[in-house]
Amino acid sequence: MPTVFRHNGIRFFFYSNEGDPREPIHIHALLGVAEAKFWLYPEVSVARSQGFNARDLAKMVDIVEEHRSLIERKWDEHFNS
């Protein structure tokens, strides 16, 4: 589960073995026992969430949008190398 970045204690990461075939580009966020998954396309959106409230999720959507190029680069390095 490679960590892509951390923001205010939230770890943003990929699962290395998720999906067969692999799902489209996305990122997971973990803080304590709360976890969320975000699609990057066609726009950043919440795929699923457990333990985060709507305000937290809206902030995390903004964070994922801000880090989209980093996420894409790390995704390509991890899955296409």
N, CA and C atoms as a LAMMPS dump frame, in Angstrom:
ITEM: TIMESTEP
0
ITEM: NUMBER OF ATOMS
243
ITEM: BOX BOUNDS ff ff ff
-5.0000000000000000e+02 5.0000000000000000e+02
-5.0000000000000000e+02 5.0000000000000000e+02
-5.0000000000000000e+02 5.0000000000000000e+02
ITEM: ATOMS id mol type element x y z
1 1 1 N 0.837 -1.175 0
2 1 2 C 0 0 0
3 1 3 C 0.885 1.242 0
4 2 1 N 1.365 1.642 -1.159
5 2 2 C 2.256 2.802 -1.198
6 2 3 C 1.538 4.106 -0.834
7 3 1 N 2.146 4.847 0.081
8 3 2 C 1.636 6.163 0.453
9 3 3 C 2.059 7.15 -0.622
10 4 1 N 1.114 7.93 -1.109
11 4 2 C 1.4 8.942 -2.125
12 4 3 C 1.757 10.262 -1.444
13 5 1 N 0.963 10.654 -0.446
14 5 2 C 1.261 11.849 0.338
15 5 3 C 0.404 11.832 1.601
16 6 1 N 0.749 12.718 2.524
17 6 2 C -0.032 12.911 3.748
18 6 3 C -0.443 14.377 3.824
19 7 1 N -1.628 14.59 4.381
20 7 2 C -2.125 15.956 4.537
21 7 3 C -2.928 16.017 5.834
22 8 1 N -2.468 16.843 6.77
23 8 2 C -3.149 17 8.069
24 8 3 C -3.476 15.661 8.725
25 9 1 N -2.527 14.751 8.7
26 9 2 C -2.704 13.456 9.347
27 9 3 C -3.415 12.409 8.514
28 10 1 N -3.937 12.799 7.366
29 10 2 C -4.643 11.86 6.483
30 10 3 C -3.614 11.262 5.527
31 11 1 N -3.61 9.935 5.436
32 11 2 C -2.697 9.253 4.513
33 11 3 C -3.441 8.957 3.225
34 12 1 N -2.9 9.408 2.108
35 12 2 C -3.472 9.146 0.787
36 12 3 C -2.6 8.081 0.125
37 13 1 N -3.222 7.006 -0.339
38 13 2 C -2.459 5.84 -0.787
39 13 3 C -3.241 5.023 -1.814
40 14 1 N -2.515 4.038 -2.404
41 14 2 C -3.114 3.05 -3.302
42 14 3 C -3.039 1.689 -2.638
43 15 1 N -3.976 0.811 -2.972
44 15 2 C -3.826 -0.613 -2.674
45 15 3 C -3.142 -1.229 -3.882
46 16 1 N -2.065 -1.947 -3.677
47 16 2 C -1.31 -2.525 -4.789
48 16 3 C -2.058 -3.63 -5.509
49 17 1 N -2.919 -4.345 -4.821
50 17 2 C -3.571 -5.516 -5.409
51 17 3 C -5.066 -5.326 -5.576
52 18 1 N -5.524 -4.113 -5.764
53 18 2 C -6.955 -3.846 -5.825
54 18 3 C -7.499 -3.983 -7.242
55 19 1 N -8.453 -4.883 -7.391
56 19 2 C -9.159 -5.015 -8.658
57 19 3 C -8.448 -5.871 -9.678
58 20 1 N -9.194 -6.706 -10.334
59 20 2 C -8.68 -7.535 -11.426
60 20 3 C -9.8 -7.683 -12.44
61 21 1 N -9.83 -6.885 -13.505
62 21 2 C -8.758 -5.969 -13.914
63 21 3 C -8.713 -4.738 -12.999
64 22 1 N -7.588 -4.047 -13.051
65 22 2 C -7.392 -2.881 -12.204
66 22 3 C -8.438 -1.816 -12.508
67 23 1 N -8.926 -1.209 -11.452
68 23 2 C -9.906 -0.133 -11.59
69 23 3 C -9.234 1.113 -12.172
70 24 1 N -10.032 2.045 -12.683
71 24 2 C -9.468 3.318 -13.151
72 24 3 C -8.762 4.04 -11.998
73 25 1 N -7.966 5.02 -12.354
74 25 2 C -7.156 5.737 -11.376
75 25 3 C -8.027 6.301 -10.248
76 26 1 N -7.557 6.049 -9.024
77 26 2 C -8.24 6.513 -7.835
78 26 3 C -7.243 6.546 -6.684
79 27 1 N -7.673 7.099 -5.558
80 27 2 C -6.822 7.204 -4.377
81 27 3 C -7.682 6.929 -3.144
82 28 1 N -7.06 6.346 -2.133
83 28 2 C -7.724 6.107 -0.855
84 28 3 C -7.185 7.089 0.169
85 29 1 N -8.019 7.41 1.162
86 29 2 C -7.621 8.283 2.26
87 29 3 C -7.949 7.582 3.568
88 30 1 N -7.013 7.63 4.513
89 30 2 C -7.181 6.932 5.782
90 30 3 C -6.784 7.854 6.928
91 31 1 N -7.665 7.932 7.917
92 31 2 C -7.389 8.681 9.143
93 31 3 C -8.001 7.883 10.282
94 32 1 N -7.153 7.243 11.081
95 32 2 C -7.658 6.356 12.128
96 32 3 C -8.394 5.193 11.486
97 33 1 N -9.671 5.02 11.841
98 33 2 C -10.471 3.945 11.238
99 33 3 C -11.336 4.45 10.09
100 34 1 N -11.325 5.758 9.852
101 34 2 C -12.106 6.336 8.754
102 34 3 C -11.347 6.162 7.442
103 35 1 N -12.072 5.739 6.401
104 35 2 C -11.443 5.553 5.097
105 35 3 C -12.391 6.009 3.993
106 36 1 N -11.813 6.554 2.944
107 36 2 C -12.593 6.98 1.779
108 36 3 C -11.808 6.645 0.516
109 37 1 N -12.538 6.54 -0.568
110 37 2 C -11.956 6.28 -1.886
111 37 3 C -12.467 7.358 -2.83
112 38 1 N -11.546 7.894 -3.648
113 38 2 C -11.894 8.975 -4.564
114 38 3 C -11.519 8.612 -5.987
115 39 1 N -12.459 8.767 -6.908
116 39 2 C -12.168 8.662 -8.337
117 39 3 C -11.535 9.967 -8.77
118 40 1 N -10.621 9.921 -9.725
119 40 2 C -10.019 11.141 -10.25
120 40 3 C -10.712 11.638 -11.512
121 41 1 N -11.401 10.753 -12.225
122 41 2 C -12.045 11.122 -13.493
123 41 3 C -13.452 10.579 -13.554
124 42 1 N -14.345 11.27 -14.253
125 42 2 C -14.118 12.448 -15.086
126 42 3 C -13.839 13.704 -14.26
127 43 1 N -14.232 13.677 -12.984
128 43 2 C -13.876 14.73 -12.046
129 43 3 C -13.645 14.056 -10.705
130 44 1 N -12.938 14.713 -9.816
131 44 2 C -12.686 14.114 -8.506
132 44 3 C -14.022 13.969 -7.782
133 45 1 N -14.285 12.743 -7.334
134 45 2 C -15.54 12.47 -6.638
135 45 3 C -15.336 11.345 -5.631
136 46 1 N -16.214 11.297 -4.655
137 46 2 C -16.156 10.264 -3.626
138 46 3 C -16.76 8.985 -4.191
139 47 1 N -15.968 7.92 -4.196
140 47 2 C -16.471 6.614 -4.633
141 47 3 C -17.195 5.925 -3.482
142 48 1 N -16.591 6.005 -2.292
143 48 2 C -17.209 5.456 -1.085
144 48 3 C -16.502 6.053 0.117
145 49 1 N -17.184 5.985 1.254
146 49 2 C -16.605 6.536 2.47
147 49 3 C -17.229 5.877 3.688
148 50 1 N -16.403 5.718 4.705
149 50 2 C -16.885 5.241 5.989
150 50 3 C -16.143 5.997 7.08
151 51 1 N -16.882 6.719 7.901
152 51 2 C -16.281 7.396 9.038
153 51 3 C -15.944 8.859 8.843
154 52 1 N -16.052 9.378 7.625
155 52 2 C -15.828 10.793 7.38
156 52 3 C -17.175 11.486 7.204
157 53 1 N -17.285 12.726 7.683
158 53 2 C -18.526 13.466 7.455
159 53 3 C -18.456 14.221 6.131
160 54 1 N -19.562 14.814 5.738
161 54 2 C -19.649 15.494 4.439
162 54 3 C -18.653 16.637 4.322
163 55 1 N -18.436 17.373 5.394
164 55 2 C -17.489 18.494 5.368
165 55 3 C -16.066 17.983 5.133
166 56 1 N -15.685 16.918 5.849
167 56 2 C -14.359 16.318 5.652
168 56 3 C -14.183 15.844 4.218
169 57 1 N -15.194 15.195 3.68
170 57 2 C -15.106 14.673 2.313
171 57 3 C -14.968 15.804 1.3
172 58 1 N -15.697 16.888 1.501
173 58 2 C -15.591 18.028 0.58
174 58 3 C -14.177 18.606 0.608
175 59 1 N -13.582 18.705 1.805
176 59 2 C -12.205 19.191 1.908
177 59 3 C -11.242 18.23 1.224
178 60 1 N -11.478 16.929 1.391
179 60 2 C -10.583 15.951 0.78
180 60 3 C -10.709 15.945 -0.737
181 61 1 N -11.885 16.201 -1.265
182 61 2 C -12.035 16.33 -2.721
183 61 3 C -11.13 17.459 -3.211
184 62 1 N -11.13 18.577 -2.507
185 62 2 C -10.254 19.699 -2.879
186 62 3 C -8.778 19.303 -2.793
187 63 1 N -8.413 18.572 -1.749
188 63 2 C -7.026 18.136 -1.577
189 63 3 C -6.61 17.209 -2.712
190 64 1 N -7.482 16.276 -3.071
191 64 2 C -7.174 15.352 -4.169
192 64 3 C -7.04 16.132 -5.476
193 65 1 N -7.927 17.103 -5.71
194 65 2 C -7.81 17.924 -6.918
195 65 3 C -6.47 18.657 -6.952
196 66 1 N -6.051 19.205 -5.815
197 66 2 C -4.778 19.928 -5.747
198 66 3 C -3.583 19.02 -6.025
199 67 1 N -3.706 17.748 -5.684
200 67 2 C -2.605 16.803 -5.823
201 67 3 C -2.795 15.835 -6.995
202 68 1 N -3.719 16.143 -7.883
203 68 2 C -4.045 15.229 -8.978
204 68 3 C -2.819 14.847 -9.801
205 69 1 N -1.977 15.79 -10.158
206 69 2 C -0.814 15.459 -10.999
207 69 3 C 0.165 14.553 -10.254
208 70 1 N 0.366 14.782 -8.967
209 70 2 C 1.211 13.906 -8.168
210 70 3 C 0.617 12.503 -8.105
211 71 1 N -0.677 12.411 -7.863
212 71 2 C -1.35 11.11 -7.799
213 71 3 C -1.199 10.364 -9.114
214 72 1 N -1.432 11.051 -10.227
215 72 2 C -1.299 10.418 -11.543
216 72 3 C 0.124 9.929 -11.783
217 73 1 N 1.098 10.752 -11.423
218 73 2 C 2.492 10.362 -11.623
219 73 3 C 2.842 9.135 -10.786
220 74 1 N 2.45 9.144 -9.523
221 74 2 C 2.743 8.012 -8.641
222 74 3 C 1.998 6.757 -9.083
223 75 1 N 0.778 6.899 -9.58
224 75 2 C 0.01 5.776 -10.1
225 75 3 C 0.758 5.14 -11.266
226 76 1 N 1.184 5.972 -12.211
227 76 2 C 1.926 5.467 -13.375
228 76 3 C 3.224 4.796 -12.953
229 77 1 N 3.956 5.402 -12.031
230 77 2 C 5.216 4.806 -11.565
231 77 3 C 4.959 3.457 -10.904
232 78 1 N 3.9 3.362 -10.119
233 78 2 C 3.642 2.128 -9.372
234 78 3 C 3.065 1.02 -10.25
235 79 1 N 2.092 1.351 -11.063
236 79 2 C 1.386 0.315 -11.805
237 79 3 C 1.932 0.062 -13.208
238 80 1 N 2.698 0.988 -13.749
239 80 2 C 3.187 0.83 -15.121
240 80 3 C 4.689 0.684 -15.206
241 81 1 N 5.353 0.431 -14.097
242 81 2 C 6.798 0.293 -14.146
243 81 3 C 7.22 -1.168 -14.266
